[in-house]
Amino acid sequence: MQGKDTSERRKYKRLSIDLHVEVDEVFKQDYVVIKNLNASVEVFDISKTGIGFVSEASLPLGYYFRSKINLGDGEFFHAVIRIVRAHISEDNKMVYGAEFIGLAPFLADKVDNYESRLNKLD
C-alpha cells in the first residue's frame, strides 16, 4: 500500500480556504491548559470533519483549541478542534491536520454550502 494517494481514504472532500486564526491557548482533558501561545495559524483546507493548517508555532498533538471558522458571505461557526497530526514543511513551518470535535450536523453542512459557493466561482 506504499505510494497510495491518502486522499482516497478521506471521507469528505478537502476544500481550499484562506483563513487566519489566532490560537491563544490549547487544552487537554483533565484541565491541562497551555496559555499565552499567541500562535498564528493559516488554514489552507477544510472539510466537514476538520482542517489543515500551517503555523510557525509548535503545537502539541492531542490538544484542543477553540476557533471561529469564517467561510465568507456571512457564514461562520465556532468549533473545538483537536490537533491529530503534524509534520515539518520544506520551509520549516509546521503543517497540521486537525478534526472538529462534537460539531453539530447543521454546522458541518455550512462546509457543503461553502463548497457550493466555490463551485459557482469556477
N, CA, C and O of each residue as an XYZ file, in Angstrom:
488
protein
N       0.808     -1.202      0.000
C       0.000      0.000      0.000
C       0.848      1.261      0.000
O       0.313      2.368      0.059
N       2.154      1.108     -0.065
C       3.006      2.283     -0.131
C       2.774      3.023     -1.430
O       2.468      2.424     -2.461
N       2.926      4.350     -1.362
C       2.770      5.159     -2.547
C       1.335      5.432     -2.933
O       1.086      6.119     -3.923
N       0.387      4.915     -2.179
C      -1.026      5.115     -2.475
C      -1.439      6.518     -2.034
O      -1.003      6.991     -0.985
N      -2.255      7.168     -2.810
C      -2.725      8.511     -2.507
C      -3.638      8.476     -1.292
O      -4.666      7.798     -1.305
N      -3.262      9.215     -0.223
C      -4.048      9.190      1.007
C      -5.391      9.885      0.860
O      -6.292      9.644      1.665
N      -5.554     10.742     -0.145
C      -6.830     11.442     -0.301
C      -7.961     10.476     -0.635
O      -9.130     10.798     -0.423
N      -7.628      9.290     -1.156
C      -8.655      8.294     -1.460
C      -9.377      7.826     -0.204
O     -10.543      7.436     -0.259
N      -8.689      7.866      0.913
C      -9.259      7.369      2.164
C     -10.114      8.405      2.882
O     -10.828      8.069      3.827
N     -10.053      9.620      2.458
C     -10.811     10.667      3.132
C     -12.304     10.476      2.890
O     -12.745     10.165      1.784
N     -13.060     10.673      3.959
C     -14.500     10.515      3.863
C     -15.141     11.721      3.169
O     -16.123     11.581      2.440
N     -14.568     12.908      3.410
C     -15.110     14.132      2.824
C     -14.020     14.875      2.062
O     -12.848     14.843      2.439
N     -14.419     15.535      1.000
C     -13.507     16.282      0.150
C     -12.902     17.456      0.915
O     -13.591     18.150      1.662
N     -11.603     17.664      0.714
C     -10.919     18.829      1.267
C     -11.077     19.991      0.297
O     -10.860     19.837     -0.905
N     -11.450     21.137      0.812
C     -11.680     22.332      0.009
C     -10.653     23.393      0.374
O     -10.349     23.579      1.552
N     -10.124     24.080     -0.604
C      -9.174     25.157     -0.336
C      -9.879     26.289      0.396
O     -11.034     26.614      0.120
N      -9.156     26.872      1.327
C      -9.682     28.022      2.063
C      -8.507     28.871      2.505
O      -7.419     28.352      2.758
N      -8.718     30.157      2.597
C      -7.700     31.078      3.082
C      -8.270     31.723      4.341
O      -9.104     32.626      4.273
N      -7.803     31.239      5.490
C      -8.378     31.665      6.765
C      -7.267     31.838      7.777
O      -6.415     30.962      7.922
N      -7.267     32.948      8.471
C      -6.286     33.226      9.514
C      -6.948     33.052     10.883
O      -8.042     33.563     11.124
N      -6.276     32.330     11.768
C      -6.791     32.078     13.114
C      -5.673     32.349     14.120
O      -4.514     32.014     13.873
N      -6.020     32.947     15.239
C      -5.066     33.117     16.346
C      -5.403     32.107     17.432
O      -6.554     32.001     17.856
N      -4.397     31.368     17.881
C      -4.577     30.383     18.940
C      -3.856     30.907     20.176
O      -2.627     30.965     20.206
N      -4.624     31.287     21.193
C      -4.034     31.806     22.423
C      -3.762     30.716     23.447
O      -2.842     30.825     24.258
N      -4.584     29.651     23.401
C      -4.362     28.554     24.342
C      -4.819     27.243     23.730
O      -5.718     27.208     22.890
N      -4.182     26.165     24.169
C      -4.607     24.819     23.822
C      -4.870     24.093     25.131
O      -4.299     24.423     26.170
N      -5.744     23.101     25.060
C      -6.091     22.402     26.288
C      -6.297     20.929     26.010
O      -6.494     20.503     24.872
N      -6.246     20.170     27.084
C      -6.446     18.737     27.032
C      -7.413     18.385     28.153
O      -7.698     19.212     29.019
N      -7.909     17.175     28.134
C      -8.787     16.761     29.222
C      -8.024     16.846     30.542
O      -6.804     17.010     30.544
N      -8.715     16.740     31.629
C      -8.137     16.834     32.979
C      -7.556     18.216     33.262
O      -6.623     18.349     34.054
N      -8.101     19.234     32.624
C      -7.765     20.628     32.897
C      -6.310     20.985     32.630
O      -5.778     21.890     33.273
N      -5.660     20.307     31.709
C      -4.306     20.669     31.293
C      -4.443     21.753     30.239
O      -5.042     21.531     29.187
N      -3.882     22.939     30.524
C      -4.016     24.087     29.628
C      -2.639     24.717     29.408
O      -1.869     24.897     30.352
N      -2.347     25.042     28.170
C      -1.151     25.820     27.844
C      -1.659     27.169     27.346
O      -2.310     27.249     26.305
N      -1.353     28.242     28.107
C      -1.874     29.574     27.808
C      -0.825     30.471     27.166
O       0.358     30.136     27.102
N      -1.296     31.618     26.694
C      -0.454     32.672     26.130
C       0.425     32.185     24.981
O       1.595     32.559     24.890
N      -0.128     31.361     24.116
C       0.627     30.861     22.966
C       0.814     31.920     21.888
O       1.879     32.020     21.279
N      -0.225     32.705     21.660
C      -0.199     33.720     20.604
C       0.308     33.135     19.287
O       1.148     33.735     18.616
N      -0.206     31.965     18.925
C       0.206     31.270     17.703
C      -0.660     31.717     16.538
O      -1.888     31.708     16.615
N      -0.003     32.105     15.469
C      -0.698     32.479     14.250
C      -0.843     31.232     13.383
O       0.126     30.506     13.158
N      -2.060     30.990     12.900
C      -2.380     29.783     12.145
C      -3.002     30.195     10.817
O      -3.900     31.035     10.784
N      -2.529     29.608      9.727
C      -3.103     29.833      8.402
C      -3.764     28.540      7.947
O      -3.081     27.558      7.654
N      -5.087     28.538      7.888
C      -5.845     27.365      7.459
C      -5.829     27.329      5.933
O      -6.177     28.314      5.281
N      -5.423     26.185      5.362
C      -5.349     26.078      3.900
C      -6.386     25.134      3.313
O      -6.659     25.195      2.114
N      -6.977     24.250      4.140
C      -8.086     23.448      3.629
C      -9.046     23.077      4.745
O      -8.720     23.118      5.931
N     -10.252     22.712      4.309
C     -11.321     22.408      5.255
C     -12.192     21.303      4.664
O     -12.350     21.197      3.448
N     -12.748     20.488      5.546
C     -13.759     19.501      5.151
C     -14.826     19.512      6.241
O     -14.735     20.274      7.203
N     -15.817     18.679      6.086
C     -16.870     18.609      7.102
C     -16.343     18.065      8.430
O     -16.989     18.216      9.466
N     -15.182     17.438      8.397
C     -14.664     16.818      9.623
C     -13.432     17.490     10.185
O     -13.020     17.151     11.294
N     -12.813     18.440      9.467
C     -11.614     19.045     10.020
C     -10.964     20.054      9.110
O     -11.525     20.466      8.095
N      -9.739     20.453      9.507
C      -8.983     21.465      8.781
C      -7.517     21.041      8.662
O      -7.021     20.225      9.439
N      -6.852     21.610      7.686
C      -5.402     21.544      7.576
C      -4.880     22.949      7.740
O      -5.456     23.892      7.198
N      -3.786     23.108      8.489
C      -3.258     24.450      8.691
C      -1.748     24.442      8.847
O      -1.135     23.405      9.104
N      -1.164     25.616      8.687
C       0.270     25.824      8.802
C       0.513     26.847      9.889
O      -0.248     27.802     10.043
N       1.594     26.638     10.651
C       1.956     27.601     11.679
C       3.457     27.527     11.920
O       4.066     26.470     11.756
N       4.044     28.635     12.304
C       5.446     28.621     12.709
C       5.576     28.114     14.135
O       6.666     27.746     14.573
N       4.465     28.096     14.857
C       4.467     27.636     16.245
C       4.452     26.113     16.314
O       3.964     25.441     15.405
N       4.984     25.595     17.381
C       4.935     24.156     17.637
C       3.764     23.893     18.582
O       3.800     24.267     19.754
N       2.731     23.246     18.055
C       1.529     22.956     18.839
C       1.498     21.466     19.159
O       1.822     20.649     18.297
N       1.116     21.096     20.374
C       1.170     19.687     20.779
C       0.028     18.848     20.202
O      -1.123     19.285     20.171
N       0.359     17.651     19.752
C      -0.646     16.710     19.259
C      -1.575     16.290     20.386
O      -1.172     16.193     21.545
N      -2.833     16.043     20.017
C      -3.814     15.598     21.004
C      -4.437     16.720     21.812
O      -5.328     16.472     22.624
N      -3.991     17.942     21.608
C      -4.552     19.085     22.322
C      -5.656     19.715     21.478
O      -5.741     19.495     20.270
N      -6.489     20.495     22.138
C      -7.660     21.121     21.534
C      -7.496     22.640     21.565
O      -6.765     23.182     22.394
N      -8.188     23.314     20.650
C      -8.327     24.764     20.747
C      -9.682     25.164     20.178
O     -10.292     24.433     19.398
N     -10.134     26.344     20.590
C     -11.409     26.881     20.109
C     -11.117     27.856     18.971
O     -10.118     28.576     18.987
N     -12.014     27.862     17.982
C     -11.792     28.729     16.840
C     -13.114     29.164     16.225
O     -14.137     28.491     16.353
N     -13.063     30.294     15.564
C     -14.177     30.747     14.738
C     -13.774     30.478     13.294
O     -12.774     31.011     12.813
N     -14.552     29.654     12.608
C     -14.293     29.299     11.219
C     -15.159     30.194     10.344
O     -16.380     30.043     10.307
N     -14.525     31.121      9.645
C     -15.220     32.078      8.796
C     -15.167     31.586      7.356
O     -14.092     31.507      6.761
N     -16.323     31.257      6.801
C     -16.424     30.725      5.446
C     -16.781     31.791      4.415
O     -17.003     31.469      3.248
N     -16.837     33.042      4.827
C     -17.177     34.132      3.912
C     -18.680     34.247      3.705
O     -19.439     33.368      4.113
N     -19.096     35.312      3.084
C     -20.519     35.584      2.824
C     -21.373     35.491      4.082
O     -22.530     35.076      4.020
N     -20.810     35.873      5.216
C     -21.547     35.851      6.477
C     -21.680     34.472      7.108
O     -22.291     34.339      8.168
N     -21.122     33.453      6.481
C     -21.189     32.082      7.019
C     -19.996     31.817      7.933
O     -18.846     31.959      7.516
N     -20.266     31.437      9.157
C     -19.204     31.077     10.089
C     -19.774     30.129     11.129
O     -20.989     29.985     11.265
N     -18.882     29.492     11.853
C     -19.285     28.701     13.008
C     -18.122     28.628     13.986
O     -16.959     28.772     13.607
N     -18.457     28.402     15.241
C     -17.451     28.210     16.271
C     -17.247     26.708     16.441
O     -18.196     25.927     16.383
N     -15.991     26.322     16.651
C     -15.695     24.895     16.750
C     -14.568     24.642     17.740
O     -13.691     25.478     17.953
N     -14.626     23.468     18.331
C     -13.493     22.947     19.097
C     -12.746     22.026     18.140
O     -13.347     21.185     17.473
N     -11.439     22.194     18.083
C     -10.600     21.490     17.114
C      -9.511     20.730     17.861
O      -8.874     21.272     18.764
N      -9.299     19.460     17.477
C      -8.231     18.651     18.087
C      -7.134     18.428     17.060
O      -7.402     18.008     15.934
N      -5.905     18.710     17.451
C      -4.744     18.527     16.585
C      -4.404     17.041     16.547
O      -4.125     16.443     17.586
N      -4.425     16.437     15.352
C      -4.236     14.988     15.249
C      -2.938     14.572     14.557
O      -2.477     13.448     14.755
N      -2.340     15.446     13.753
C      -1.073     15.079     13.105
C      -0.302     16.340     12.757
O      -0.862     17.431     12.657
N       1.021     16.154     12.574
C       1.891     17.282     12.237
C       3.132     16.777     11.527
O       3.606     15.669     11.775
N       3.652     17.625     10.629
C       4.961     17.369     10.035
C       5.578     18.712      9.645
O       4.885     19.727      9.573
N       6.868     18.705      9.398
C       7.583     19.933      9.048
C       7.647     20.059      7.529
O       7.990     19.107      6.829
N       7.308     21.259      7.027
C       7.352     21.518      5.587
C       8.782     21.874      5.170
O       9.666     22.023      6.013
N       8.993     22.007      3.860
C      10.316     22.360      3.346
C      10.795     23.713      3.855
O      11.998     23.928      4.002
N       9.860     24.634      4.126
C      10.264     25.952      4.619
C      10.221     26.036      6.151
O      10.083     27.120      6.718
N      10.339     24.886      6.805
C      10.431     24.769      8.267
C       9.215     25.287      9.020
O       9.330     25.719     10.167
N       8.072     25.247      8.392
C       6.832     25.548      9.103
C       6.172     24.228      9.470
O       6.385     23.209      8.814
N       5.386     24.258     10.503
C       4.659     23.065     10.920
C       3.343     22.989     10.150
O       2.589     23.960     10.092
N       3.078     21.824      9.562
C       1.831     21.571      8.851
C       1.021     20.604      9.706
O       1.506     19.531     10.066
N      -0.214     20.987     10.031
C      -1.046     20.224     10.955
C      -2.320     19.722     10.286
O      -2.832     20.328      9.344
N      -2.805     18.625     10.786
C      -4.136     18.140     10.473
C      -4.921     18.129     11.770
O      -4.404     17.728     12.813
N      -6.165     18.567     11.708
C      -6.966     18.655     12.922
C      -8.413     18.311     12.608
O      -8.876     18.492     11.482
N      -9.117     17.815     13.610
C     -10.506     17.418     13.422
C     -11.437     18.245     14.302
O     -11.078     18.667     15.401
N     -12.649     18.463     13.781
C     -13.677     19.121     14.578
C     -14.186     18.133     15.619
O     -14.343     16.945     15.339
N     -14.437     18.633     16.807
C     -14.938     17.795     17.888
C     -16.370     18.216     18.207
O     -16.636     19.378     18.516
N     -17.289     17.251     18.126
C     -18.677     17.492     18.509
C     -19.391     18.527     17.669
O     -20.271     19.230     18.166
N     -19.025     18.631     16.400
C     -19.648     19.623     15.531
C     -21.040     19.145     15.113
O     -21.195     18.058     14.556
N     -22.032     19.962     15.387
C     -23.407     19.614     15.028
C     -23.539     19.498     13.510
O     -22.902     20.249     12.771
N     -24.363     18.557     13.042
C     -24.524     18.361     11.592
C     -24.920     19.624     10.837
O     -24.449     19.840      9.720
N     -25.770     20.461     11.419
C     -26.178     21.677     10.701
C     -25.008     22.650     10.548
O     -24.996     23.459      9.619
N     -24.033     22.580     11.443
C     -22.844     23.417     11.284
C     -21.908     22.821     10.233
O     -21.332     23.552      9.428
N     -21.756     21.499     10.240
C     -20.940     20.834      9.220
C     -21.523     21.080      7.829
O     -20.782     21.145      6.848
N     -22.834     21.214      7.741
C     -23.476     21.491      6.454
C     -23.054     22.844      5.882
O     -23.158     23.066      4.675
N     -22.580     23.746      6.739
C     -22.095     25.031      6.240
C     -20.884     24.833      5.336
O     -20.636     25.641      4.440
N     -20.127     23.757      5.569
C     -18.994     23.453      4.693
C     -19.510     23.048      3.313
O     -18.908     23.402      2.300
N     -20.623     22.308      3.266
C     -21.236     21.977      1.974
C     -21.669     23.242      1.247
O     -21.481     23.358      0.036
N     -22.246     24.187      1.975
C     -22.656     25.459      1.370
C     -21.440     26.200      0.823
O     -21.496     26.807     -0.247
N     -20.343     26.141      1.572
C     -19.089     26.764      1.127
C     -18.616     26.120     -0.182
O     -18.197     26.819     -1.105
N     -18.683     24.785     -0.257
C     -18.289     24.084     -1.476
C     -19.166     24.505     -2.660
O     -18.666     24.699     -3.768
N     -20.463     24.644     -2.425
C     -21.369     25.077     -3.491
C     -20.984     26.462     -4.008
O     -21.001     26.706     -5.214
N     -20.639     27.363     -3.093
C     -20.219     28.697     -3.497
C     -18.925     28.646     -4.304
O     -18.772     29.371     -5.286
N     -17.990     27.781     -3.886
C     -16.723     27.635     -4.624
C     -16.985     27.128     -6.038
O     -16.389     27.612     -7.000
N     -17.879     26.153     -6.154
C     -18.182     25.578     -7.467
C     -18.819     26.603     -8.406
O     -18.605     26.556     -9.617
N     -19.594     27.522     -7.850
C     -20.223     28.566     -8.672
C     -19.173     29.543     -9.206
O     -19.374     30.150    -10.257
N     -18.047     29.699     -8.484
C     -17.000     30.601     -8.902
C     -16.135     30.022    -10.021
O     -15.485     30.760    -10.761
N     -16.135     28.704    -10.136
C     -15.301     28.035    -11.163
C     -15.834     28.209    -12.559
O     -15.242     27.706    -13.513
